[in-house]
Amino acid sequence: MGFDADADGDSRRAANGYLMRAGYALSGCDGCIAEARYRAVAFLEKAQADRHLPVPARARDLTQLVVSELVTNARKYAPGPVLLELCIGVRAVDVVVWDSDPTMPAARAADPDRIGQHGLEVVKAVTEALFIEQEPAGKRITARIALSDGPGGHATSRHP
């Protein structure tokens, strides 16, 4: 189930000048990760069709990757539903995931011998910015993906 919202959210989001926003309540069941990826691609296609926003393949692929990693973590560590919000402006896509677990995640030190638990490291590496906020119930993670390529055709990675 989705919802559309206009850009009158919190001040940080409103300042980003979103042209389009959509949100989805995901059940947290086995199929919710695939559903979230599907929703992300459909959202970006709609932004291209309705708002004539250029969405390079790199930005589409990174958005799917970030959605997959964040929803996977929410499903793995938090009981209950997951909320996914997608927001797009002329320069970036924001992926916002809320879950019910109040524990603030932290990227672990790089360890090539560790199997799994690299999701947040991956998200930090491919995004322009990453915000993790405590909520009255749970937490909200916002990952910003640039729509344009940096020098050399690679995504820029800058974190606050």
Residue pairs with C-beta under 8 A, 6 or more apart in sequence:
1 24
1 25
2 22
2 23
2 24
2 39
3 22
3 23
3 24
4 21
4 22
4 23
5 21
5 22
5 23
5 85
6 21
7 13
7 14
7 17
7 18
7 21
8 14
9 21
12 131
13 87
13 94
16 87
16 89
16 92
16 94
17 89
17 90
18 87
18 88
18 89
18 94
19 47
19 51
19 53
19 88
19 89
19 90
20 43
20 46
20 47
20 50
20 51
20 87
20 88
21 85
21 86
21 87
21 88
22 39
22 43
22 46
22 85
22 86
23 83
23 84
23 85
23 86
24 35
24 36
24 39
24 83
24 84
24 85
25 81
25 82
25 83
26 32
26 35
26 36
26 71
26 81
26 82
26 83
26 84
27 81
28 74
28 75
28 78
28 79
28 80
28 81
28 82
32 71
32 75
32 82
33 68
33 71
33 72
33 75
36 67
36 68
36 71
36 82
36 84
37 64
37 67
37 68
39 67
39 84
39 86
40 63
40 64
40 67
40 84
40 86
40 95
41 60
41 63
41 64
43 86
43 88
44 55
44 59
44 60
44 63
44 88
44 93
47 53
47 55
47 88
48 54
48 55
51 88
53 88
53 90
53 147
54 147
55 88
55 93
55 147
56 147
56 148
56 149
58 149
58 153
58 155
59 93
59 145
59 146
59 147
59 155
62 126
62 127
62 145
62 155
63 86
63 93
63 95
63 145
65 122
65 126
66 95
66 123
66 126
66 127
66 143
66 145
67 84
67 95
67 97
69 119
69 120
69 122
69 123
70 95
70 97
70 119
70 123
70 141
70 143
71 82
71 84
71 97
72 119
73 99
73 105
73 119
73 120
74 82
74 97
74 98
74 99
74 101
75 82
77 99
77 101
77 103
77 105
78 99
78 100
78 101
78 138
79 100
79 101
80 99
80 100
81 100
82 97
82 98
82 99
83 96
83 97
83 98
83 99
84 95
84 96
84 97
85 94
85 95
85 96
85 97
85 98
86 93
86 94
86 95
86 96
87 93
87 94
87 96
88 94
88 147
90 147
91 146
91 147
91 148
92 128
92 144
92 145
92 146
92 147
93 144
93 145
93 147
94 142
94 143
94 144
94 145
95 142
95 143
95 145
96 140
96 141
96 142
96 143
97 140
97 141
98 135
98 138
98 139
98 140
98 141
99 138
99 139
100 137
100 138
101 138
101 139
102 134
102 135
102 137
102 138
102 139
103 139
104 132
104 134
104 139
105 120
105 132
105 139
105 141
106 120
107 120
107 121
107 124
108 114
108 117
108 118
108 120
108 121
110 121
123 130
123 143
124 130
124 157
124 159
125 157
126 145
126 155
126 157
127 143
127 144
127 145
127 155
127 157
127 159
128 144
128 145
128 146
128 155
128 156
128 157
128 158
128 159
129 142
129 143
129 144
129 158
129 159
129 160
130 141
130 142
130 143
130 144
130 159
131 140
131 141
131 142
131 143
131 160
132 139
132 140
132 141
132 142
133 139
133 140
133 141
133 142
145 155
146 155
146 156
149 155
150 156
